[in-house]
Amino acid sequence: MTLRLGIAGLTGRMGALLAEEVPAAGAVLAGGVGHAGSARPAPAGVALYGGLAALAADCDVVIDFTHAAAAAAHAAALAEAGTGWVLGTSGLSAADEAAVAAAAARIPVVYAANFSAGVNLVLALAERMAAALPGEAYDAEILEMHHRQKVDAPSGTAIGIGRAVAKGRGVALETAMESGRHGHTGPRKPGAIGFAALRGGQVVGEHTLIFAAATEQIALTHRAFDRRSFAAGAVRAALWLAGRPAGLYAMRNVLGMD
């Protein structure tokens, strides 16, 4: 049976790319719901549904690139419908992530900070490097830059890198994170994981993880030049997710890294 996919955020920038990638992957695009604040029309011939619940009832998996404010409501609607969920929205709060986890007890969910294969390899490397480079000797700093329209900082991908570093070091990111330093901050805390966010132009996404010691410095960088890599990865995740048991999955599962 041909897989039917829906897109939450169909009229956004990612939605337009997803609408092209879904049929290219051999799936059926059931339709979508619009992206709040977007004046773009839906792609020609693609149905716009009145809400997520109606879309979920008519497809096997929903791919969701919308806004963090919608995450909890989407989690409830998709869990109620029994529809798989590929979630790429960034900036989720702890409460939002709890709602995602609750939905994953009832439906299969792939939740990822970034869907590109390259970024997910960086995440795996970041964890291994952090385990090998102790925090008391190697300071970890994460620098990211995105387009001027991005509304959250640090980016979801930067947070994902930070979590990978924290996991490699056996600590919680929340206890080690330093972000937005300004003024007389005092010396750097031992073991801190630092974040700096740049915004400007139309940069798709750049992330650099730096390990700086007294005797050497190591930098791991990923640059995205086209959002299509994110769209293609999200569709790949949706195809992989179909028919899976309920659970919270990551892109490393989709890529066969776990």
C-alpha positions as CSV (number, residue, x, y, z in Angstrom):
1,M,0.0,0.0,0.0
2,T,1.3,3.5,-0.9
3,L,2.2,5.6,2.1
4,R,0.1,8.7,2.6
5,L,2.0,11.7,4.1
6,G,0.7,15.0,5.4
7,I,2.6,18.2,6.0
8,A,2.0,20.6,8.9
9,G,3.4,23.9,7.8
10,L,2.7,23.3,4.1
11,T,2.7,27.0,3.2
12,G,6.1,27.7,4.9
13,R,9.5,27.5,3.2
14,M,10.1,23.9,4.3
15,G,6.6,22.9,3.4
16,A,7.1,23.8,-0.2
17,L,10.3,21.6,-0.4
18,L,8.5,18.8,1.4
19,A,5.7,18.9,-1.1
20,E,8.3,18.2,-3.8
21,E,10.2,15.6,-1.9
22,V,7.2,13.4,-0.9
23,P,6.1,12.4,-4.4
24,A,9.8,12.1,-5.5
25,A,10.2,9.5,-2.7
26,G,7.2,7.5,-4.1
27,A,4.7,8.4,-1.4
28,V,1.4,10.2,-1.7
29,L,1.0,13.7,-0.5
30,A,-2.4,13.7,1.2
31,G,-2.3,17.4,1.9
32,G,-1.4,19.8,4.7
33,V,-2.3,22.6,7.0
34,G,-0.9,26.1,6.5
35,H,1.9,27.7,8.3
36,A,0.8,30.5,10.7
37,G,1.9,33.9,9.4
38,S,2.7,32.7,5.9
39,A,1.1,34.3,2.9
40,R,2.3,31.6,0.5
41,P,-0.5,29.6,-1.2
42,A,-0.4,25.8,-1.0
43,P,1.4,24.1,-4.0
44,A,-0.9,23.6,-7.0
45,G,-3.2,20.6,-6.6
46,V,-2.4,20.0,-2.9
47,A,-5.3,20.1,-0.5
48,L,-5.3,22.4,2.5
49,Y,-7.1,21.0,5.6
50,G,-8.9,23.0,8.2
51,G,-6.8,21.7,11.0
52,L,-4.3,19.1,12.1
53,A,-6.9,16.6,13.4
54,A,-8.5,16.4,10.0
55,L,-5.2,16.0,8.2
56,A,-4.1,13.3,10.7
57,A,-7.2,11.3,10.1
58,D,-6.4,11.1,6.4
59,C,-2.8,10.1,6.4
60,D,-0.3,7.6,7.8
61,V,2.4,10.0,9.0
62,V,2.5,13.8,9.4
63,I,5.7,15.8,8.9
64,D,5.7,18.8,11.1
65,F,7.8,22.0,10.7
66,T,5.7,24.6,12.3
67,H,6.1,26.5,15.6
68,A,7.0,25.4,19.1
69,A,3.7,26.9,20.4
70,A,1.8,24.3,18.4
71,A,3.8,21.3,19.6
72,A,1.6,20.3,22.6
73,A,-1.6,20.6,20.7
74,H,-0.2,18.7,17.7
75,A,1.1,15.9,20.1
76,A,-2.4,15.5,21.5
77,A,-4.1,15.5,18.1
78,L,-1.8,13.0,16.5
79,A,-1.8,10.7,19.5
80,E,-5.6,10.7,19.4
81,A,-5.6,9.9,15.6
82,G,-3.0,7.2,16.0
83,T,-0.9,8.9,13.2
84,G,2.9,8.8,13.1
85,W,4.7,12.1,13.6
86,V,8.0,13.4,12.2
87,L,8.7,16.5,14.2
88,G,11.4,19.0,13.1
89,T,10.2,22.1,15.0
90,S,12.9,23.8,17.1
91,G,12.7,25.8,20.3
92,L,10.5,23.4,22.3
93,S,10.3,24.0,26.0
94,A,10.6,21.2,28.6
95,A,6.8,21.1,28.8
96,D,6.6,20.8,25.0
97,E,9.1,17.9,25.0
98,A,7.1,16.2,27.8
99,A,4.0,16.4,25.5
100,V,6.0,14.9,22.7
101,A,7.2,12.0,24.9
102,A,3.6,11.4,26.1
103,A,2.5,11.2,22.5
104,A,5.3,8.7,21.7
105,A,3.8,6.3,24.3
106,R,0.9,6.0,21.9
107,I,2.3,6.6,18.4
108,P,5.7,6.4,16.7
109,V,7.5,9.7,16.7
110,V,10.8,10.8,15.1
111,Y,11.9,14.0,16.8
112,A,15.1,15.6,15.6
113,A,16.9,18.9,15.9
114,N,18.1,18.4,12.3
115,F,17.2,15.9,9.6
116,S,20.3,16.1,7.4
117,A,22.6,13.1,7.4
118,G,25.7,15.3,7.8
119,V,24.4,17.0,11.0
120,N,23.5,13.7,12.5
121,L,27.0,12.3,11.9
122,V,28.3,15.5,13.6
123,L,26.1,14.7,16.6
124,A,27.5,11.2,16.8
125,L,31.1,12.6,16.5
126,A,30.4,15.3,19.1
127,E,29.4,12.7,21.7
128,R,32.5,10.5,21.0
129,M,34.8,13.5,21.0
130,A,33.4,14.8,24.3
131,A,33.9,11.4,25.9
132,A,37.5,11.4,24.9
133,L,38.3,15.1,25.7
134,P,37.6,15.8,29.4
135,G,35.9,19.0,30.3
136,E,38.5,20.1,32.8
137,A,41.1,20.3,30.0
138,Y,39.0,20.9,26.9
139,D,36.5,23.8,26.8
140,A,33.5,23.1,24.6
141,E,32.0,26.0,22.7
142,I,29.2,25.9,20.0
143,L,28.9,28.7,17.5
144,E,25.9,28.9,15.1
145,M,24.6,31.3,12.5
146,H,21.2,31.4,10.8
147,H,19.1,33.8,8.6
148,R,17.6,36.9,10.1
149,Q,14.1,35.5,10.2
150,K,14.9,32.7,12.7
151,V,13.0,33.3,15.9
152,D,14.8,31.0,18.4
153,A,18.3,31.0,19.7
154,P,20.4,28.9,20.2
155,S,19.2,26.9,17.3
156,G,17.7,23.4,17.8
157,T,20.7,21.9,16.1
158,A,23.1,23.8,18.4
159,I,21.2,22.5,21.4
160,G,21.4,19.0,19.9
161,I,25.2,19.3,19.6
162,G,25.3,20.6,23.2
163,R,23.3,17.6,24.4
164,A,25.6,15.3,22.5
165,V,28.6,16.9,24.2
166,A,26.9,16.7,27.6
167,K,26.0,13.0,27.1
168,G,29.5,12.2,26.1
169,R,30.7,13.8,29.4
170,G,28.0,12.2,31.5
171,V,26.4,15.5,32.6
172,A,23.0,17.3,32.0
173,L,23.2,20.1,29.5
174,E,21.0,22.2,31.7
175,T,23.6,22.3,34.4
176,A,26.6,23.0,32.0
177,M,25.1,25.4,29.5
178,E,26.4,29.0,29.2
179,S,24.6,31.1,26.6
180,G,24.7,34.8,25.7
181,R,27.6,36.0,27.8
182,H,27.6,39.7,28.3
183,G,29.3,42.2,30.6
184,H,31.6,41.2,33.5
185,T,30.9,37.5,33.6
186,G,34.0,36.4,35.5
187,P,36.2,33.5,34.3
188,R,34.8,30.6,32.4
189,K,33.3,27.9,34.6
190,P,35.2,24.5,34.3
191,G,33.2,22.0,32.3
192,A,30.8,24.6,30.9
193,I,29.3,24.1,27.4
194,G,29.2,27.5,25.8
195,F,26.8,28.8,23.1
196,A,27.0,31.8,20.8
197,A,24.3,32.6,18.2
198,L,24.7,34.8,15.1
199,R,21.8,36.0,12.9
200,G,22.0,37.7,9.5
201,G,21.2,37.6,5.8
202,Q,19.8,34.3,4.5
203,V,22.2,31.8,6.0
204,V,20.6,28.4,5.9
205,G,22.6,27.1,8.8
206,E,26.2,26.9,10.1
207,H,27.3,25.1,13.2
208,T,30.8,24.8,14.7
209,L,31.8,22.8,17.7
210,I,35.1,23.8,19.2
211,F,37.1,21.9,21.8
212,A,39.8,24.4,23.1
213,A,42.7,23.2,25.3
214,A,45.8,25.0,26.5
215,T,47.9,23.1,23.9
216,E,45.5,22.5,21.0
217,Q,42.1,23.3,19.4
218,I,39.8,21.0,17.5
219,A,36.8,22.4,15.4
220,L,34.0,20.4,13.8
221,T,31.9,22.3,11.3
222,H,28.8,21.7,9.3
223,R,27.4,24.1,6.7
224,A,24.0,23.7,5.1
225,F,23.6,25.4,1.7
226,D,20.1,24.2,0.8
227,R,17.1,23.4,3.0
228,R,16.3,20.6,0.7
229,S,18.7,18.3,2.7
230,F,16.4,18.8,5.7
231,A,13.3,18.1,3.6
232,A,14.8,15.0,2.1
233,G,15.8,13.7,5.5
234,A,12.4,14.3,7.0
235,V,10.7,12.4,4.2
236,R,13.2,9.6,4.7
237,A,12.3,9.6,8.4
238,A,8.6,9.4,7.5
239,L,9.1,6.4,5.2
240,W,11.1,4.7,7.9
241,L,8.6,5.5,10.6
242,A,5.5,4.0,8.9
243,G,4.5,0.8,10.6
244,R,6.9,1.2,13.6
245,P,5.6,0.6,17.1
246,A,5.0,3.5,19.4
247,G,8.1,5.1,20.7
248,L,10.4,8.2,20.5
249,Y,12.9,7.8,17.8
250,A,15.8,10.0,16.5
251,M,17.5,10.4,13.2
252,R,20.3,8.2,14.3
253,N,17.7,5.4,14.4
254,V,16.5,6.2,10.9
255,L,20.1,6.3,9.6
256,G,20.9,2.9,11.2
257,M,23.4,4.3,13.6
258,D,21.7,2.7,16.6
